[in-house]
């Protein structure tokens, strides 16, 4: 985010968005007052107008991550009435381009941090539960929904980790599209009676 040279005041959302970008770039440790103030073209006083301390900022960043990367995604998917199309859109969104997962990787890397642990568990449950509910909606047997949703989520997390850690091993754009198509074909077989 470029410095806000003519801006007179920043909102808590400006700070949390800048913190989320910093976390995606450098992990939880990058969510620090001075570098964020510099990034925003602000003073530390502006930060303290909105937040008591860094811990409050970390909470706001995690809330922003949850809102944008989970709740907004689910809300957007719910606009599709057909659960099969909704599920296909979900997989296409998550597997086609793992680059936006940098925020998720940063949160996963900080999973042992007490502030992160609770939010990470809540978000993970929400995502898996949502996917399981959509699978149930399309007719997958109740006992299998959660297991299949968890398998898909673990596959996605693994793809994110590999893309970050060893990108030279992960298929490029065209092979990744083929991987996505294989996942979607498997999904279609799963959903067909």
N, C-alpha and C positions, 0 to 999 in steps of 0.2 A: 504494500500500500504506500503510495507516495506521501511525503510530508504534506500536511494541510496548512500551508503557509498563510492563507487568508481566513482560515476558519477561526471563529472567535471562541467556540466552545465545543467540546467533544461530549458525546453521550457514553453511558456505560456500554452500550452496544458497539460503539466504535472501538473501545478498549478491548472488549471481549472478541470482536472479529479480528482485530490485530493480534491478539493473543492466540487465537485459533490458527491463524496463518503462521505465526512464529512457532507454535507447537508442531505444526505439520512440517516445517522446515528443519527444526532443531530439537524436537522433543520437548518434554515438559520443562526441562531446565532452561529452555529459551523463553519461557513465559516469565519475563523479568521487567520490572518497572522502567528502569532507565533505557534499555534498548527499545522498548515499546514506545516510550515517550519520544525518543528520537525518531522512530519510524513514523509516528503520527505528527511530528512537528510540534510537540506539546511539552509542557513542563511536568515535573513530578507532582507539582501542586494540583494540576488538572487531574492526575490519577487519584490523588488523595481526596479530591472533592467527591469522587464517586465510590471509592473503595477504601475500606479501613486498612487493608494490608494486602500482601501478595496472595495470601490464602483466599481472600475474598475474590480476587481476580481469577485465580485458578478455578474456583467454583463457577464463576461466570463463564469462563472459557468452556468448561465441561458441559454446562447447561446449554451453551450455544451449539456445541458439537452434537449433543443429544437432539436438540431441536431441528438442526439443519440436516444432519446425516441420518436421522432415524424418523422423527415425527413428520418432517416435511416430505420425505421420500414416501412414507406410508400414505400420507394425505394425498399426494400426487397419484399414487397407484390406485387409491380408492376411487378416483374419478372414472376408472374403467369398470364398467358393470360386469363384464364377463370375467369370471375368476380364472379361466384358462389363459386369457390374454393378459390378465393382471400378473399372473405367475410368470408367464413368458417375458413380460416387460421387466419384471423384477430381476430375472436371471440375465436378460440382455443388459440391463443397467449395471448390474454388479460384476458380470464376467467380461463384458466387452472391453472395458478400459479400467484396469485397477489403479490407475494413477490417482484418482481422488481419494483412494484409501490411505494416503499418507497420514491423514488425521487419525484414522483408526489404528494404524501401526504405531503412532506416537502414544496413543492411549494404551494400547496393548503393552508397549515397552515399559510403561509406568504403572502397570497393573498392581504392583506391590505398594504403591503410594496410597495411604489411607483415603485421601480425597478422591482418588481415581477409582479405587476398587469398587466402591458402592455404585458409582455411576456406570462403570463398565459392566458390572453384573446386571444392573437394571436394563441397560441398552441391549446387551446380549440376549437376555430373556425376552425383551420386547420384540426383537428382530426374529428370533427363532419361533416365538409364539405366533407372531403375525404370519410367518411363512407356513407354519403348521395349520393355522386357521384357514388359509387360502387353500392348502392341500385338502383339508377336510371339505371345504366348499365345493371342490371339483370331484369329490367322491372317493378320495383315498381313505382306506379304513382307519378308524380313530386311533388304534394303537400304533399304526405305522406313520401317522402324520408327523409327530414330534421327532421320531428317529430320522425320517427322511429330511426334515427341515434342518436338523442338527448336522446331518451329513453334508448337506449343501452348504451350510454356513462354514463348517470346518474346511471344506474344499475351497471356498472363497478366501478364507483367512490364509490358508496355505498358499494360494496363488499370490495374494498380496505380499506375504513374507518372501516368497521366492523372487517375485518381481523386484523387490527392494534389495534383497541380499545378493542374489546371483542373476541379474537380468540377462546375462549372456546365455543362460540355460533356458530361460522362459521363451516360448515361441514369440516371434515378432508379430506385427499387426495381422498379416495374412494367416499365419498358423494359429494365432490366438482367435481369429474369427472362426477358424475350423474347430478349435476347441469349444468355443461357445456353441457352435452348431451341434457338435456332438452332445454337449450338455443338454441343449434344448431338445434334440431328438430323443435322448434318454428320458427326459421329462415327459415328452409326448407319449412314449411307450408306457411310462408309469401311469399316466392319466387315462389312457385308453382301456376300456373294459376288457 
